[in-house]
Amino acid sequence: MIATTPKPPYYAVIFTNTLSENTAGYEEMANRMVELAEQQPGFLGMESVRDGVGITVSYWQSLDAIKSWKQHVEHLNAQQLGRDKWYNAFTTRIAKVEREYSL
């Protein structure tokens, strides 16, 4: 589903990853992170796809909202499990959305 976002500017966190072979517990944690992110102040929406490479884009009102999400205790735990167990590689990019258009 394509996220409905407000008029720019706002921010996008682009998380790109490849999974390891040890994915036990990953799906449950990913679902919990979506549920938790949706409850965070400043969260605007999310889009995600996996076809070999996983790409999740979450949208936020501000850099402060992104920082708060990154430091959330459950999210910190998920990040550590990702580094230790679930991901072969990942990159996180933060971008300011200045313009958008849709069909």
KEZAMAR-749307 format. One record per residue: residue number from 1; residue in one letter; chain; x, y, z of N, C-alpha, C in turn. Coordinates in nm, 4 decimals, always signed. Example, Ala and Ser with C-alpha at 12.3 -4.5 7.8 and 13.67 -1.06 7.14 Angstrom:
2
ATOM   num   residu   chaine        n.u        n.v        n.w       ca.u       ca.v       ca.w        c.u        c.v        c.w
ATOM     1        a        A    +1.3190    -0.5690    +0.7800    +1.2300    -0.4500    +0.7800    +1.3200    -0.3300    +0.7800
ATOM     2        s        A    +1.2850    -0.2250    +0.7080    +1.3670    -0.1060    +0.7140    +1.2900    +0.0030    +0.7870
END
This chain:
103
ATOM   num   residu   chaine        n.u        n.v        n.w       ca.u       ca.v       ca.w        c.u        c.v        c.w
ATOM     1        m        A    +0.0836    -0.1177    +0.0000    +0.0000    +0.0000    +0.0000    +0.0884    +0.1244    +0.0000
ATOM     2        i        A    +0.0485    +0.2250    -0.0726    +0.1222    +0.3508    -0.0787    +0.0755    +0.4397    +0.0368
ATOM     3        a        A    +0.1708    +0.4892    +0.1125    +0.1397    +0.5739    +0.2273    +0.0814    +0.7069    +0.1818
ATOM     4        t        A    -0.0139    +0.7547    +0.2580    -0.0694    +0.8883    +0.2370    +0.0073    +0.9832    +0.3279
ATOM     5        t        A    +0.0745    +1.0783    +0.2694    +0.1584    +1.1698    +0.3466    +0.1077    +1.3125    +0.3306
ATOM     6        p        A    +0.1446    +1.4000    +0.4250    +0.1010    +1.5393    +0.4150    +0.1819    +1.6146    +0.3094
ATOM     7        k        A    +0.1448    +1.7377    +0.2884    +0.2209    +1.8248    +0.1989    +0.3633    +1.8392    +0.2524
ATOM     8        p        A    +0.4655    +1.8258    +0.1660    +0.6040    +1.8419    +0.2109    +0.6277    +1.9832    +0.2651
ATOM     9        p        A    +0.7312    +1.9995    +0.3462    +0.8392    +1.9049    +0.3716    +0.8080    +1.8098    +0.4872
ATOM    10        y        A    +0.8674    +1.6920    +0.4775    +0.8702    +1.5922    +0.5836    +0.9917    +1.5048    +0.5548
ATOM    11        y        A    +1.0125    +1.4010    +0.6340    +1.1336    +1.3208    +0.6215    +1.1017    +1.1756    +0.5898
ATOM    12        a        A    +1.1928    +1.1111    +0.5183    +1.1828    +0.9693    +0.4860    +1.3051    +0.8977    +0.5425
ATOM    13        v        A    +1.2800    +0.7864    +0.6105    +1.3876    +0.6977    +0.6542    +1.3795    +0.5755    +0.5636
ATOM    14        i        A    +1.4854    +0.5525    +0.4883    +1.4898    +0.4440    +0.3904    +1.5827    +0.3364    +0.4461
ATOM    15        f        A    +1.5250    +0.2219    +0.4774    +1.5995    +0.1109    +0.5363    +1.6047    -0.0030    +0.4350
ATOM    16        t        A    +1.7241    -0.0304    +0.3838    +1.7466    -0.1330    +0.2833    +1.8290    -0.2447    +0.3468
ATOM    17        n        A    +1.7891    -0.3706    +0.3230    +1.8594    -0.4792    +0.3897    +1.8536    -0.6095    +0.3105
ATOM    18        t        A    +1.9452    -0.6984    +0.3450    +1.9396    -0.8367    +0.3009    +1.9422    -0.9235    +0.4260
ATOM    19        l        A    +1.8585    -1.0262    +0.4251    +1.8461    -1.1134    +0.5407    +1.9518    -1.2236    +0.5410
ATOM    20        s        A    +1.9882    -1.2648    +0.6610    +2.0726    -1.3825    +0.6767    +1.9841    -1.5061    +0.6638
ATOM    21        e        A    +2.0411    -1.6219    +0.6814    +1.9618    -1.7444    +0.6766    +1.8906    -1.7702    +0.8088
ATOM    22        n        A    +1.9327    -1.7033    +0.9150    +1.8738    -1.7208    +1.0480    +1.7664    -1.6146    +1.0693
ATOM    23        t        A    +1.6441    -1.6444    +1.0282    +1.5357    -1.5455    +1.0394    +1.4329    -1.5816    +1.1467
ATOM    24        a        A    +1.4666    -1.6760    +1.2333    +1.3726    -1.7130    +1.3402    +1.3378    -1.5903    +1.4234
ATOM    25        g        A    +1.2099    -1.5606    +1.4339    +1.1633    -1.4473    +1.5120    +1.1582    -1.3156    +1.4372
ATOM    26        y        A    +1.2130    -1.3129    +1.3164    +1.2209    -1.1873    +1.2413    +1.0827    -1.1317    +1.2064
ATOM    27        e        A    +0.9974    -1.2131    +1.1508    +0.8669    -1.1655    +1.1063    +0.7859    -1.1096    +1.2225
ATOM    28        e        A    +0.7892    -1.1770    +1.3355    +0.7162    -1.1297    +1.4530    +0.7700    -0.9939    +1.4982
ATOM    29        m        A    +0.9032    -0.9803    +1.4999    +0.9634    -0.8535    +1.5419    +0.9332    -0.7435    +1.4408
ATOM    30        a        A    +0.9384    -0.7752    +1.3131    +0.9079    -0.6748    +1.2109    +0.7645    -0.6255    +1.2264
ATOM    31        n        A    +0.6719    -0.7157    +1.2505    +0.5324    -0.6765    +1.2713    +0.5173    -0.5896    +1.3960
ATOM    32        r        A    +0.5889    -0.6236    +1.5022    +0.5841    -0.5436    +1.6252    +0.6413    -0.4045    +1.6006
ATOM    33        m        A    +0.7472    -0.3945    +1.5219    +0.8068    -0.2633    +1.4948    +0.7110    -0.1754    +1.4155
ATOM    34        v        A    +0.6373    -0.2316    +1.3214    +0.5367    -0.1550    +1.2476    +0.4302    -0.1049    +1.3441
ATOM    35        e        A    +0.3801    -0.1946    +1.4268    +0.2773    -0.1585    +1.5254    +0.3268    -0.0477    +1.6177
ATOM    36        l        A    +0.4491    -0.0590    +1.6636    +0.5061    +0.0389    +1.7556    +0.5347    +0.1718    +1.6858
ATOM    37        a        A    +0.5894    +0.1667    +1.5642    +0.6192    +0.2898    +1.4896    +0.4928    +0.3713    +1.4674
ATOM    38        e        A    +0.3832    +0.3020    +1.4368    +0.2558    +0.3707    +1.4117    +0.2068    +0.4475    +1.5335
ATOM    39        q        A    +0.2541    +0.4132    +1.6515    +0.2137    +0.4797    +1.7755    +0.3033    +0.5981    +1.8115
ATOM    40        q        A    +0.4122    +0.6167    +1.7384    +0.5099    +0.7189    +1.7743    +0.4674    +0.8575    +1.7272
ATOM    41        p        A    +0.4862    +0.9588    +1.8120    +0.4599    +1.0966    +1.7690    +0.5436    +1.1303    +1.6454
ATOM    42        g        A    +0.4802    +1.1902    +1.5476    +0.5508    +1.2314    +1.4269    +0.5540    +1.1286    +1.3161
ATOM    43        f        A    +0.5032    +1.0067    +1.3403    +0.4993    +0.9040    +1.2365    +0.3902    +0.9394    +1.1357
ATOM    44        l        A    +0.4230    +0.9308    +1.0059    +0.3286    +0.9683    +0.9004    +0.2828    +0.8513    +0.8141
ATOM    45        g        A    +0.3602    +0.7443    +0.8086    +0.3236    +0.6305    +0.7252    +0.4453    +0.5479    +0.6901
ATOM    46        m        A    +0.4188    +0.4364    +0.6178    +0.5265    +0.3439    +0.5862    +0.4919    +0.2660    +0.4592
ATOM    47        e        A    +0.5957    +0.2309    +0.3849    +0.5846    +0.1425    +0.2682    +0.6973    +0.0414    +0.2771
ATOM    48        s        A    +0.6687    -0.0840    +0.2427    +0.7703    -0.1875    +0.2562    +0.7525    -0.2942    +0.1492
ATOM    49        v        A    +0.8651    -0.3468    +0.1017    +0.8641    -0.4536    +0.0024    +0.9880    -0.5413    +0.0238
ATOM    50        r        A    +0.9728    -0.6696    -0.0040    +1.0871    -0.7603    +0.0012    +1.0822    -0.8514    -0.1198
ATOM    51        d        A    +1.1870    -0.8472    -0.1992    +1.2038    -0.9382    -0.3124    +1.3539    -0.9620    -0.3240
ATOM    52        g        A    +1.4063    -1.0421    -0.2335    +1.5509    -1.0585    -0.2228    +1.6091    -0.9505    -0.1337
ATOM    53        v        A    +1.5960    -0.8272    -0.1755    +1.6373    -0.7118    -0.0951    +1.5114    -0.6534    -0.0318
ATOM    54        g        A    +1.5196    -0.6210    +0.0965    +1.4072    -0.5563    +0.1640    +1.4266    -0.4065    +0.1647
ATOM    55        i        A    +1.3200    -0.3332    +0.1358    +1.3234    -0.1869    +0.1407    +1.2010    -0.1410    +0.2166
ATOM    56        t        A    +1.2248    -0.0683    +0.3246    +1.1163    -0.0079    +0.4015    +1.1420    +0.1408    +0.4072
ATOM    57        v        A    +1.0405    +0.2185    +0.3716    +1.0482    +0.3635    +0.3802    +0.9442    +0.4068    +0.4820
ATOM    58        s        A    +0.9898    +0.4723    +0.5871    +0.8962    +0.5287    +0.6835    +0.9050    +0.6805    +0.6738
ATOM    59        y        A    +0.7922    +0.7462    +0.6982    +0.7811    +0.8906    +0.6816    +0.7552    +0.9544    +0.8168
ATOM    60        w        A    +0.8212    +1.0677    +0.8409    +0.8195    +1.1327    +0.9717    +0.8071    +1.2841    +0.9572
ATOM    61        q        A    +0.7457    +1.3459    +1.0561    +0.7273    +1.4912    +1.0548    +0.8581    +1.5670    +1.0740
ATOM    62        s        A    +0.9504    +1.5089    +1.1515    +1.0705    +1.5849    +1.1870    +1.1884    +1.4928    +1.2150
ATOM    63        l        A    +1.3067    +1.5531    +1.2182    +1.4257    +1.4782    +1.2556    +1.4189    +1.4369    +1.4026
ATOM    64        d        A    +1.3574    +1.5198    +1.4866    +1.3411    +1.4833    +1.6275    +1.2541    +1.3592    +1.6436
ATOM    65        a        A    +1.1483    +1.3477    +1.5638    +1.0622    +1.2287    +1.5690    +1.1411    +1.1043    +1.5286
ATOM    66        i        A    +1.2259    +1.1175    +1.4276    +1.3098    +1.0055    +1.3838    +1.4067    +0.9663    +1.4944
ATOM    67        k        A    +1.4675    +1.0646    +1.5565    +1.5624    +1.0381    +1.6650    +1.4942    +0.9664    +1.7815
ATOM    68        s        A    +1.3752    +1.0104    +1.8173    +1.3008    +0.9458    +1.9259    +1.2698    +0.8005    +1.8910
ATOM    69        w        A    +1.2299    +0.7755    +1.7675    +1.2009    +0.6391    +1.7245    +1.3274    +0.5528    +1.7313
ATOM    70        k        A    +1.4381    +0.6055    +1.6823    +1.5636    +0.5293    +1.6836    +1.6026    +0.4911    +1.8255
ATOM    71        q        A    +1.5691    +0.5748    +1.9238    +1.6098    +0.5512    +2.0621    +1.5038    +0.4782    +2.1452
ATOM    72        h        A    +1.3914    +0.4424    +2.0865    +1.2875    +0.3703    +2.1604    +1.3448    +0.2359    +2.2065
ATOM    73        v        A    +1.3200    +0.1983    +2.3311    +1.3833    +0.0807    +2.3904    +1.3538    -0.0483    +2.3132
ATOM    74        e        A    +1.2313    -0.0702    +2.2693    +1.2016    -0.1922    +2.1924    +1.2676    -0.1884    +2.0554
ATOM    75        h        A    +1.2737    -0.0696    +1.9966    +1.3393    -0.0559    +1.8667    +1.4896    -0.0800    +1.8799
ATOM    76        l        A    +1.5490    -0.0332    +1.9897    +1.6911    -0.0585    +2.0139    +1.7187    -0.2090    +2.0211
ATOM    77        n        A    +1.6304    -0.2823    +2.0880    +1.6436    -0.4273    +2.0968    +1.6347    -0.4914    +1.9579
ATOM    78        a        A    +1.5388    -0.4488    +1.8779    +1.5235    -0.5014    +1.7421    +1.6468    -0.4703    +1.6573
ATOM    79        q        A    +1.7012    -0.3492    +1.6726    +1.8215    -0.3130    +1.5975    +1.9376    -0.4058    +1.6325
ATOM    80        q        A    +1.9546    -0.4351    +1.7612    +2.0641    -0.5217    +1.8035    +2.0461    -0.6633    +1.7493
ATOM    81        l        A    +1.9232    -0.7157    +1.7571    +1.8963    -0.8488    +1.7017    +1.9227    -0.8514    +1.5516
ATOM    82        g        A    +1.8863    -0.7439    +1.4829    +1.9137    -0.7354    +1.3393    +2.0616    -0.7432    +1.3093
ATOM    83        r        A    +2.1418    -0.6662    +1.3832    +2.2876    -0.6680    +1.3628    +2.3466    -0.8055    +1.3960
ATOM    84        d        A    +2.2995    -0.8647    +1.5068    +2.3578    -0.9898    +1.5556    +2.3100    -1.1139    +1.4815
ATOM    85        k        A    +2.1875    -1.1097    +1.4264    +2.1242    -1.2328    +1.3842    +2.0601    -1.2276    +1.2447
ATOM    86        w        A    +1.9792    -1.1270    +1.2167    +1.8895    -1.1324    +1.1017    +1.9446    -1.0754    +0.9713
ATOM    87        y        A    +2.0349    -0.9787    +0.9772    +2.0781    -0.9114    +0.8547    +2.2200    -0.9494    +0.8143
ATOM    88        n        A    +2.2357    -0.9758    +0.6851    +2.3698    -0.9870    +0.6272    +2.4264    -0.8472    +0.6052
ATOM    89        a        A    +2.3394    -0.7559    +0.5639    +2.3800    -0.6183    +0.5366    +2.2576    -0.5278    +0.5483
ATOM    90        f        A    +2.2806    -0.4028    +0.5845    +2.1732    -0.3034    +0.5827    +2.2315    -0.1640    +0.5696
ATOM    91        t        A    +2.1505    -0.0754    +0.5183    +2.1838    +0.0665    +0.5101    +2.0598    +0.1458    +0.5467
ATOM    92        t        A    +2.0785    +0.2484    +0.6271    +1.9699    +0.3399    +0.6612    +2.0059    +0.4772    +0.6061
ATOM    93        r        A    +1.9116    +0.5351    +0.5337    +1.9296    +0.6691    +0.4776    +1.8157    +0.7568    +0.5257
ATOM    94        i        A    +1.8451    +0.8808    +0.5565    +1.7426    +0.9766    +0.5978    +1.7440    +1.0907    +0.4967
ATOM    95        a        A    +1.6264    +1.1205    +0.4426    +1.6157    +1.2231    +0.3387    +1.5012    +1.3178    +0.3701
ATOM    96        k        A    +1.5170    +1.4408    +0.3331    +1.4102    +1.5389    +0.3450    +1.3298    +1.5373    +0.2155
ATOM    97        v        A    +1.2008    +1.5158    +0.2272    +1.1116    +1.5187    +0.1104    +1.0680    +1.6631    +0.0909
ATOM    98        e        A    +1.1035    +1.7186    -0.0210    +1.0724    +1.8587    -0.0495    +0.9612    +1.8746    -0.1513
ATOM    99        r        A    +0.9362    +1.7680    -0.2278    +0.8331    +1.7736    -0.3328    +0.7795    +1.6345    -0.3535
ATOM   100        e        A    +0.6513    +1.6252    -0.3860    +0.5903    +1.4973    -0.4224    +0.4789    +1.5217    -0.5223
ATOM   101        y        A    +0.4527    +1.4209    -0.6008    +0.3380    +1.4234    -0.6916    +0.2928    +1.2809    -0.7110
ATOM   102        s        A    +0.1654    +1.2621    -0.7451    +0.1061    +1.1281    -0.7486    +0.0099    +1.1120    -0.8656
ATOM   103        l        A    -0.0232    +0.9888    -0.8921    -0.1298    +0.9525    -0.9861    -0.2335    +0.8760    -0.9093
END
